[in-house]
Amino acid sequence: MTTKREFLKKLSLITVGGMLGGSAAPAFASKTLSKMAGPSKKVGLQIYSLGKELTDDVPNGMKKIADMGYSYIELAGYRNRKMGQYGMDDYRKIVEDAGLEIRSSHVNPTIREYNKGNVGQIADFWKKTVEDHVKLGAKTLVQPGMPKIENHDDAALVCDVFNQAGKIAKDAGIKWGYHNHNMEFKRILTEEDKKKNAPWWMPVGDVIYDLMLNGTDPDLVFFEMDVYWTVMGQNDPLEYFEKYPTRFPVLHIKDREVLGQSGMMNFENIFNKAYENGLNSYYVELERVKKGITQFEGVKQCFDYLANASFVRNS
């Protein structure tokens, strides 16, 4: 008959042996405990964060992203109707086989300076791009590059082109949006503005970003705010959330390097206000890491930061 002492001793050996020996039982137990802990957080990743570390081996790279805990991705790198070396159907299969969802994609038209003569060419670009992203299963398309805007007429034309792109996407069941950097927070001055002798702390003129927000149709164009670049443009994301509460259903969550390490981004306030406004999706984007770690390692640290943050909601 097995004594209590012998039973506990055997149990201890099984547990330690399983953990150190790499048996399947503890891994199963870990996953089971994770599920019992409650719903997981669904976190998105902009794959631009990984650069060549991903593009050198996309199938294995996608599996690494999923293993870190990410649930969905936003693409970067669409060109010539392909994703790198892959066609749309093949790329979608790679992503889905890894257990990830393609939710969005960053795409820039080949034309940066818009004029009345090339509006049709830009529309044709978006028609083909939308067609390809329907095959990928993307829910949103986002332009991350700012067209040339030097005056109010430029801004008005850009807004018209954005509305047209949004209509093309909407007709195919995809939402179209725009992603900012810091340049959008520059001001456009009228001749009257130039005559004003305002002190430096009272800037005059219209902010390009506001012209975009006010000049586009909310039913056709949403805005994916990059909160880091908004701060770098010397603006407060919360002020924009307050002023335009329905226009930012998607965010880029970014810091100077790994999330939460700079001390300059108040992610708790950003998430709280974004949730209040109806946040739909958000994507980690990591452009650089400190010397000594890989982009994959940095991206994992970003996920861990959000996974452990009390202000980030479960799915």
C-alpha positions as CSV (number, residue, x, y, z in Angstrom):
1,M,0.0,0.0,0.0
2,T,1.4,3.4,-1.0
3,T,1.8,5.7,2.0
4,K,1.0,9.4,1.8
5,R,4.7,10.3,2.0
6,E,5.5,8.0,-0.9
7,F,2.6,9.4,-3.0
8,L,3.7,13.0,-2.4
9,K,7.3,12.1,-3.2
10,K,6.2,10.5,-6.5
11,L,4.0,13.5,-7.3
12,S,6.9,15.8,-6.7
13,L,9.2,13.8,-9.0
14,I,6.6,13.8,-11.7
15,T,6.1,17.5,-11.5
16,V,9.8,18.4,-11.4
17,G,10.7,15.8,-14.0
18,G,7.9,17.0,-16.3
19,M,8.9,20.6,-16.0
20,L,12.6,20.0,-16.5
21,G,12.4,17.1,-18.8
22,G,10.1,18.8,-21.3
23,S,7.2,16.3,-21.1
24,A,3.9,17.2,-22.7
25,A,1.9,17.0,-19.5
26,P,3.1,20.3,-17.9
27,A,2.6,22.2,-21.1
28,F,-1.0,20.9,-21.3
29,A,-1.5,21.9,-17.7
30,S,-0.1,25.3,-18.3
31,K,-2.4,25.9,-21.2
32,T,-5.3,24.6,-19.1
33,L,-4.5,26.9,-16.2
34,S,-4.2,29.8,-18.6
35,K,-7.7,29.2,-20.0
36,M,-9.1,28.8,-16.5
37,A,-7.6,32.2,-15.5
38,G,-10.2,34.0,-17.7
39,P,-10.4,35.4,-21.2
40,S,-7.1,36.4,-22.8
41,K,-6.2,39.8,-24.2
42,K,-6.4,40.1,-27.9
43,V,-3.4,42.2,-29.0
44,G,-2.5,43.2,-32.6
45,L,0.9,43.6,-34.2
46,Q,1.9,45.8,-37.1
47,I,4.4,43.4,-38.8
48,Y,6.6,46.3,-40.0
49,S,7.9,46.0,-36.4
50,L,9.9,42.9,-37.4
51,G,11.4,43.9,-40.8
52,K,13.8,41.3,-42.2
53,E,13.6,39.2,-39.1
54,L,10.1,38.2,-40.4
55,T,10.4,38.6,-44.2
56,D,13.5,36.2,-44.2
57,D,11.2,33.3,-43.1
58,V,7.5,34.3,-43.1
59,P,6.0,30.9,-42.1
60,N,8.1,30.5,-39.0
61,G,8.0,34.1,-38.2
62,M,4.2,34.1,-38.2
63,K,4.3,31.1,-35.8
64,K,6.6,33.0,-33.5
65,I,4.2,36.0,-33.4
66,A,1.3,33.7,-32.5
67,D,3.4,31.9,-29.9
68,M,4.1,35.2,-28.2
69,G,0.4,35.7,-27.7
70,Y,-0.6,38.1,-30.5
71,S,-4.0,37.4,-32.0
72,Y,-4.2,39.5,-35.1
73,I,-1.8,41.4,-37.4
74,E,-1.7,44.5,-39.6
75,L,0.3,43.9,-42.8
76,A,3.0,46.0,-44.3
77,G,4.9,45.3,-47.5
78,Y,2.2,45.0,-50.2
79,R,3.6,45.8,-53.6
80,N,2.9,44.9,-57.1
81,R,-0.2,43.0,-56.0
82,K,1.9,40.6,-53.8
83,M,3.0,40.3,-50.2
84,G,6.8,39.9,-50.7
85,Q,7.2,36.8,-52.8
86,Y,3.7,35.5,-52.0
87,G,0.4,35.9,-53.7
88,M,-2.7,36.9,-51.7
89,D,-4.1,33.4,-51.2
90,D,-0.7,31.8,-50.2
91,Y,0.0,34.6,-47.8
92,R,-3.4,34.4,-46.1
93,K,-2.9,30.6,-45.7
94,I,0.5,31.1,-44.0
95,V,-1.0,33.6,-41.6
96,E,-4.1,31.5,-40.8
97,D,-2.1,28.3,-40.5
98,A,-0.1,30.1,-37.8
99,G,-3.3,30.8,-35.9
100,L,-3.4,34.6,-36.7
101,E,-5.9,36.8,-38.2
102,I,-5.2,39.4,-40.9
103,R,-7.2,42.4,-39.8
104,S,-5.6,45.3,-41.5
105,S,-2.9,46.4,-44.0
106,H,-0.8,49.5,-44.5
107,V,-0.6,50.5,-48.2
108,N,0.6,53.7,-49.9
109,P,-0.3,54.7,-53.4
110,T,2.6,55.2,-55.7
111,I,1.7,58.9,-56.1
112,R,2.5,61.3,-53.3
113,E,1.6,64.6,-54.9
114,Y,-2.1,64.7,-55.8
115,N,-3.5,66.8,-58.6
116,K,-6.7,66.8,-60.6
117,G,-4.9,65.0,-63.4
118,N,-3.9,61.9,-61.4
119,V,-7.0,61.4,-59.2
120,G,-8.3,58.7,-61.5
121,Q,-4.9,56.9,-61.4
122,I,-5.0,56.9,-57.6
123,A,-8.6,55.5,-57.7
124,D,-7.5,52.7,-60.0
125,F,-4.7,51.9,-57.6
126,W,-7.2,51.5,-54.7
127,K,-9.6,49.4,-56.7
128,K,-6.8,46.8,-57.4
129,T,-5.5,47.1,-53.8
130,V,-9.0,46.6,-52.4
131,E,-9.6,43.6,-54.6
132,D,-6.4,42.0,-53.4
133,H,-7.1,42.7,-49.7
134,V,-10.6,41.1,-50.0
135,K,-8.7,37.9,-50.9
136,L,-6.5,38.4,-47.8
137,G,-9.6,38.7,-45.6
138,A,-8.5,42.2,-44.3
139,K,-11.2,44.2,-42.6
140,T,-9.4,47.6,-42.9
141,L,-7.0,49.3,-45.3
142,V,-4.8,52.1,-44.0
143,Q,-2.7,54.7,-45.8
144,P,0.3,55.5,-43.6
145,G,2.0,58.1,-45.9
146,M,1.1,61.8,-46.0
147,P,0.5,63.3,-49.4
148,K,2.0,66.7,-50.2
149,I,0.0,69.4,-48.5
150,E,1.2,72.9,-48.6
151,N,-2.0,74.9,-48.6
152,H,-5.7,74.7,-48.1
153,D,-6.4,73.7,-51.7
154,D,-4.0,70.7,-51.4
155,A,-5.7,69.7,-48.2
156,A,-9.2,69.8,-49.8
157,L,-8.1,67.7,-52.7
158,V,-6.4,65.1,-50.5
159,C,-9.6,64.9,-48.5
160,D,-11.6,64.3,-51.7
161,V,-9.2,61.5,-52.7
162,F,-9.4,60.0,-49.3
163,N,-13.2,60.0,-49.5
164,Q,-13.0,58.3,-52.9
165,A,-10.7,55.6,-51.6
166,G,-13.0,55.1,-48.7
167,K,-16.0,54.7,-51.0
168,I,-14.1,52.1,-53.1
169,A,-13.2,50.2,-50.0
170,K,-16.7,50.4,-48.5
171,D,-18.3,49.0,-51.6
172,A,-16.1,45.9,-51.1
173,G,-16.9,45.6,-47.4
174,I,-13.6,47.1,-46.2
175,K,-13.1,50.2,-44.0
176,W,-10.5,52.7,-45.2
177,G,-8.4,54.8,-42.9
178,Y,-5.4,57.1,-42.5
179,H,-2.4,56.7,-40.2
180,N,-0.5,59.8,-39.0
181,H,3.1,60.6,-38.2
182,N,4.2,63.9,-36.8
183,M,4.1,66.0,-40.0
184,E,0.3,66.2,-39.9
185,F,0.5,68.6,-37.0
186,K,2.1,71.3,-39.0
187,R,0.0,74.4,-39.6
188,I,-1.1,76.0,-42.9
189,L,-1.1,79.7,-42.9
190,T,-3.4,81.9,-44.9
191,E,-2.3,85.4,-46.1
192,E,-4.2,86.9,-43.1
193,D,-2.4,84.5,-40.7
194,K,0.9,85.6,-42.0
195,K,0.1,89.2,-41.2
196,K,-0.7,88.4,-37.6
197,N,2.0,89.3,-35.1
198,A,1.2,86.5,-32.6
199,P,3.7,85.4,-30.0
200,W,5.3,82.0,-30.4
201,W,3.1,80.4,-27.7
202,M,-0.1,81.4,-29.6
203,P,0.3,79.5,-32.9
204,V,-1.9,80.6,-35.8
205,G,-3.1,78.7,-38.8
206,D,-4.9,75.5,-39.4
207,V,-3.4,72.1,-38.3
208,I,-3.3,69.7,-41.3
209,Y,-4.5,66.8,-39.2
210,D,-7.6,68.8,-38.3
211,L,-8.2,69.7,-41.9
212,M,-8.1,66.0,-42.7
213,L,-10.5,65.1,-39.9
214,N,-12.9,67.9,-40.8
215,G,-12.7,67.4,-44.5
216,T,-13.3,63.7,-44.8
217,D,-16.6,61.8,-44.5
218,P,-16.8,59.8,-41.2
219,D,-18.8,57.2,-43.0
220,L,-15.9,56.6,-45.5
221,V,-12.7,57.5,-43.6
222,F,-11.5,56.6,-40.2
223,F,-8.3,57.6,-38.5
224,E,-5.7,55.2,-37.0
225,M,-4.0,57.4,-34.5
226,D,-0.3,56.6,-33.9
227,V,-0.2,57.9,-30.3
228,Y,3.6,58.1,-30.2
229,W,3.8,60.3,-33.3
230,T,1.0,62.4,-32.1
231,V,3.0,63.2,-28.9
232,M,6.1,63.8,-31.1
233,G,4.0,66.3,-33.0
234,Q,3.6,68.1,-29.7
235,N,0.0,67.2,-29.3
236,D,-2.0,65.3,-26.7
237,P,-3.9,62.2,-28.0
238,L,-6.5,62.6,-25.3
239,E,-7.4,66.1,-26.6
240,Y,-8.0,64.6,-30.1
241,F,-10.1,61.8,-28.6
242,E,-12.2,64.4,-26.8
243,K,-12.6,66.6,-29.8
244,Y,-13.3,63.8,-32.4
245,P,-14.6,60.9,-30.2
246,T,-15.9,58.8,-33.1
247,R,-13.0,59.1,-35.5
248,F,-10.3,56.9,-33.9
249,P,-11.6,53.3,-33.7
250,V,-8.1,52.0,-34.3
251,L,-4.7,52.9,-32.6
252,H,-1.1,52.3,-33.1
253,I,0.4,51.7,-29.6
254,K,4.0,52.8,-29.8
255,D,6.8,54.2,-27.6
256,R,10.3,55.4,-28.2
257,E,11.4,51.8,-28.0
258,V,9.8,49.0,-26.1
259,L,6.4,49.9,-24.7
260,G,6.4,51.5,-21.2
261,Q,10.2,52.0,-21.0
262,S,10.5,55.7,-22.0
263,G,8.3,57.2,-19.4
264,M,6.9,59.7,-22.0
265,M,3.7,57.8,-22.9
266,N,0.7,57.7,-20.6
267,F,-0.8,54.5,-22.0
268,E,-3.2,54.1,-19.1
269,N,-5.0,57.4,-19.9
270,I,-4.8,56.7,-23.6
271,F,-6.4,53.2,-23.3
272,N,-9.1,54.4,-20.8
273,K,-10.3,57.2,-23.1
274,A,-10.0,55.1,-26.2
275,Y,-12.2,52.4,-24.7
276,E,-14.7,55.1,-23.6
277,N,-14.9,56.2,-27.3
278,G,-15.4,52.6,-28.6
279,L,-11.9,51.3,-29.4
280,N,-12.1,48.5,-31.9
281,S,-8.5,47.4,-32.5
282,Y,-5.0,48.4,-31.6
283,Y,-1.6,47.4,-33.0
284,V,1.8,47.3,-31.3
285,E,4.4,49.0,-33.5
286,L,8.1,48.8,-32.6
287,E,10.5,50.7,-34.8
288,R,13.7,50.3,-32.9
289,V,15.1,48.4,-30.0
290,K,18.1,48.9,-27.7
291,K,21.3,47.3,-28.7
292,G,21.6,43.7,-27.7
293,I,18.0,42.4,-28.4
294,T,16.3,41.4,-31.6
295,Q,13.1,42.9,-33.0
296,F,11.3,39.7,-32.1
297,E,12.5,40.0,-28.5
298,G,11.4,43.6,-28.4
299,V,8.0,42.7,-29.8
300,K,7.6,40.0,-27.2
301,Q,8.4,42.5,-24.4
302,C,5.7,44.8,-25.8
303,F,3.2,42.1,-25.7
304,D,4.1,41.2,-22.1
305,Y,3.7,44.9,-21.1
306,L,0.2,45.0,-22.4
307,A,-0.7,41.5,-21.2
308,N,0.3,42.6,-17.7
309,A,-1.3,46.1,-17.8
310,S,-4.4,46.3,-15.7
311,F,-5.8,49.1,-17.9
312,V,-5.8,46.8,-21.0
313,R,-9.1,44.9,-21.2
314,N,-9.6,41.3,-21.9
315,S,-11.2,40.3,-25.1
